[in-house]
Amino acid sequence: MVQRKLVRLPYSVHVATASPDPVLGDGAGFRLITHDTSTGQFPDIAWLKSRFPNARPLLASNNATCKLA
């Protein structure tokens, strides 16, 4: 079996323009819209939670369109 990377998929965090920037390593006062992890774990969710451990979940969805809104 040969393995190689096919694509690069960038991730980002978006904040309302009227909100202050969240503090890296904290995230207190911020609410997150994330993937529903009931079907498994996702690397981007682990990344987000490690960067902003005190942010609270607002919505967990398995619908990509919902997360883009």
MDAnalysis code that builds the backbone (N, CA, C; Angstrom):
import MDAnalysis as mda
import numpy as np

u = mda.Universe.empty(207, n_residues=69, atom_resindex=np.repeat(np.arange(69), 3), trajectory=True)
u.add_TopologyAttr("name", ["N", "CA", "C"] * 69)
u.add_TopologyAttr("resid", np.arange(1, 70))
u.add_TopologyAttr("resname", ["MET", "VAL", "GLN", "ARG", "LYS", "LEU", "VAL", "ARG", "LEU", "PRO", "TYR", "SER", "VAL", "HIS", "VAL", "ALA", "THR", "ALA", "SER", "PRO", "ASP", "PRO", "VAL", "LEU", "GLY", "ASP", "GLY", "ALA", "GLY", "PHE", "ARG", "LEU", "ILE", "THR", "HIS", "ASP", "THR", "SER", "THR", "GLY", "GLN", "PHE", "PRO", "ASP", "ILE", "ALA", "TRP", "LEU", "LYS", "SER", "ARG", "PHE", "PRO", "ASN", "ALA", "ARG", "PRO", "LEU", "LEU", "ALA", "SER", "ASN", "ASN", "ALA", "THR", "CYS", "LYS", "LEU", "ALA"])
u.atoms.positions = np.array([
    [0.841, -1.158, 0.000],
    [0.000, 0.000, 0.000],
    [0.897, 1.236, 0.000],
    [0.564, 2.181, -0.851],
    [1.284, 3.449, -0.923],
    [0.345, 4.540, -0.430],
    [0.857, 5.413, 0.408],
    [0.040, 6.477, 0.961],
    [0.634, 7.817, 0.600],
    [-0.225, 8.762, 0.196],
    [0.232, 10.116, -0.069],
    [-0.913, 11.095, 0.177],
    [-0.555, 12.309, 0.485],
    [-1.547, 13.339, 0.749],
    [-2.159, 13.797, -0.570],
    [-3.480, 13.813, -0.644],
    [-4.166, 14.227, -1.864],
    [-4.467, 15.721, -1.897],
    [-4.932, 16.251, -0.802],
    [-5.299, 17.664, -0.755],
    [-4.914, 18.263, 0.589],
    [-4.858, 19.556, 0.619],
    [-4.654, 20.300, 1.865],
    [-5.980, 20.964, 2.194],
    [-6.453, 20.789, 3.406],
    [-7.725, 21.350, 3.819],
    [-7.489, 22.303, 4.988],
    [-7.494, 23.604, 4.725],
    [-7.235, 24.561, 5.812],
    [-8.455, 24.718, 6.724],
    [-8.211, 24.955, 7.996],
    [-9.255, 25.228, 8.965],
    [-9.048, 26.638, 9.495],
    [-10.118, 27.250, 9.955],
    [-9.992, 28.580, 10.537],
    [-11.082, 28.778, 11.579],
    [-10.896, 29.796, 12.386],
    [-11.871, 30.164, 13.406],
    [-12.359, 31.557, 13.048],
    [-13.664, 31.741, 13.065],
    [-14.251, 33.032, 12.713],
    [-14.931, 33.638, 13.936],
    [-14.770, 34.946, 14.087],
    [-15.341, 35.671, 15.216],
    [-16.082, 36.885, 14.653],
    [-17.201, 37.241, 15.249],
    [-17.943, 38.431, 14.823],
    [-17.047, 39.659, 14.904],
    [-17.195, 40.558, 13.945],
    [-16.327, 41.734, 13.893],
    [-16.464, 42.608, 15.131],
    [-17.623, 42.609, 15.770],
    [-17.822, 43.419, 16.977],
    [-17.236, 42.771, 18.227],
    [-16.831, 41.509, 18.131],
    [-16.286, 40.796, 19.294],
    [-14.779, 40.983, 19.390],
    [-14.249, 40.958, 20.605],
    [-12.787, 40.979, 20.737],
    [-12.217, 39.637, 20.289],
    [-10.942, 39.597, 19.984],
    [-10.306, 38.337, 19.621],
    [-10.246, 37.434, 20.847],
    [-10.546, 36.142, 20.687],
    [-10.423, 35.222, 21.824],
    [-8.956, 35.057, 22.209],
    [-8.722, 34.812, 23.471],
    [-7.356, 34.620, 23.968],
    [-6.949, 33.170, 23.717],
    [-5.879, 32.983, 22.969],
    [-5.375, 31.646, 22.687],
    [-5.009, 30.961, 24.001],
    [-5.498, 29.745, 24.192],
    [-5.257, 29.009, 25.427],
    [-6.350, 29.228, 26.463],
    [-7.352, 30.073, 26.138],
    [-8.439, 30.342, 27.068],
    [-9.788, 30.186, 26.355],
    [-10.268, 31.219, 25.681],
    [-11.542, 31.154, 24.981],
    [-12.751, 31.439, 25.850],
    [-12.540, 31.825, 27.107],
    [-13.667, 32.117, 28.001],
    [-14.538, 33.205, 27.394],
    [-15.855, 33.027, 27.493],
    [-16.798, 34.001, 26.974],
    [-17.181, 33.763, 25.524],
    [-16.576, 32.776, 24.877],
    [-16.898, 32.477, 23.487],
    [-17.660, 31.169, 23.397],
    [-18.522, 31.066, 22.389],
    [-19.310, 29.856, 22.165],
    [-18.965, 29.307, 20.798],
    [-18.888, 27.993, 20.682],
    [-18.415, 27.334, 19.470],
    [-19.518, 26.594, 18.730],
    [-19.446, 26.628, 17.416],
    [-20.259, 25.771, 16.556],
    [-19.305, 24.728, 16.001],
    [-19.554, 23.452, 16.289],
    [-18.608, 22.392, 15.943],
    [-19.321, 21.200, 15.310],
    [-18.523, 20.190, 14.944],
    [-19.071, 18.925, 14.453],
    [-19.738, 18.168, 15.593],
    [-20.730, 17.381, 15.258],
    [-21.319, 16.436, 16.201],
    [-20.348, 15.265, 16.309],
    [-19.819, 15.008, 17.478],
    [-18.820, 13.947, 17.644],
    [-19.417, 12.603, 18.044],
    [-20.744, 12.459, 17.964],
    [-21.364, 11.184, 18.332],
    [-20.981, 10.063, 17.356],
    [-20.540, 10.416, 16.157],
    [-20.141, 9.406, 15.168],
    [-18.638, 9.182, 15.141],
    [-17.901, 9.863, 15.989],
    [-16.451, 9.702, 16.032],
    [-15.775, 11.022, 16.347],
    [-14.465, 10.962, 16.449],
    [-13.674, 12.152, 16.760],
    [-13.126, 12.765, 15.476],
    [-12.922, 14.064, 15.493],
    [-12.405, 14.779, 14.344],
    [-11.183, 15.593, 14.757],
    [-10.113, 15.598, 13.940],
    [-8.907, 16.329, 14.303],
    [-9.140, 17.831, 14.480],
    [-10.028, 18.417, 13.684],
    [-10.251, 19.856, 13.801],
    [-10.935, 20.217, 15.118],
    [-11.780, 19.333, 15.638],
    [-12.424, 19.591, 16.933],
    [-11.392, 19.516, 18.051],
    [-10.516, 18.540, 17.999],
    [-9.443, 18.439, 18.999],
    [-8.559, 19.682, 18.947],
    [-8.253, 20.154, 17.742],
    [-7.432, 21.363, 17.559],
    [-8.132, 22.562, 18.181],
    [-9.420, 22.732, 17.884],
    [-10.179, 23.868, 18.386],
    [-10.274, 23.847, 19.909],
    [-10.584, 22.694, 20.486],
    [-10.697, 22.585, 21.942],
    [-9.363, 22.779, 22.644],
    [-8.270, 22.373, 22.011],
    [-6.957, 22.574, 22.636],
    [-6.554, 24.046, 22.620],
    [-6.999, 24.793, 21.626],
    [-6.673, 26.229, 21.530],
    [-7.563, 27.088, 22.411],
    [-8.830, 26.676, 22.570],
    [-9.805, 27.468, 23.330],
    [-10.566, 26.568, 24.303],
    [-9.883, 26.034, 25.321],
    [-10.494, 25.036, 26.206],
    [-11.658, 25.563, 27.046],
    [-11.730, 26.858, 27.290],
    [-12.802, 27.400, 28.126],
    [-13.984, 27.933, 27.326],
    [-13.936, 27.827, 26.002],
    [-15.085, 28.214, 25.183],
    [-16.166, 27.158, 25.338],
    [-17.416, 27.588, 25.354],
    [-18.531, 26.656, 25.537],
    [-19.151, 26.299, 24.190],
    [-19.615, 25.072, 24.028],
    [-20.297, 24.710, 22.783],
    [-21.667, 25.397, 22.696],
    [-21.986, 25.894, 21.531],
    [-23.290, 26.482, 21.264],
    [-24.136, 25.517, 20.447],
    [-23.498, 24.878, 19.454],
    [-24.199, 23.985, 18.572],
    [-23.224, 22.934, 18.062],
    [-23.640, 21.683, 18.056],
    [-22.866, 20.595, 17.453],
    [-23.739, 20.013, 16.340],
    [-23.207, 20.003, 15.119],
    [-24.003, 19.589, 13.976],
    [-23.209, 18.633, 13.087],
    [-23.920, 17.744, 12.401],
    [-23.273, 16.897, 11.413],
    [-23.571, 17.394, 10.002],
    [-24.081, 18.626, 9.906],
    [-24.440, 19.227, 8.638],
    [-23.452, 20.352, 8.324],
    [-22.636, 20.188, 7.269],
    [-21.618, 21.176, 6.922],
    [-22.229, 22.527, 6.578],
    [-23.381, 22.547, 5.952],
    [-24.019, 23.810, 5.582],
    [-24.397, 24.617, 6.813],
    [-24.838, 23.951, 7.851],
    [-25.204, 24.620, 9.095],
    [-24.003, 25.325, 9.705],
    [-22.831, 24.695, 9.649],
    [-21.631, 25.265, 10.244],
    [-21.099, 26.446, 9.438],
    [-21.455, 26.543, 8.163],
    [-20.986, 27.640, 7.326],
    [-21.859, 28.884, 7.459],
    [-23.025, 28.731, 8.016],
    [-23.961, 29.872, 8.088],
    [-23.500, 30.928, 9.073],
])
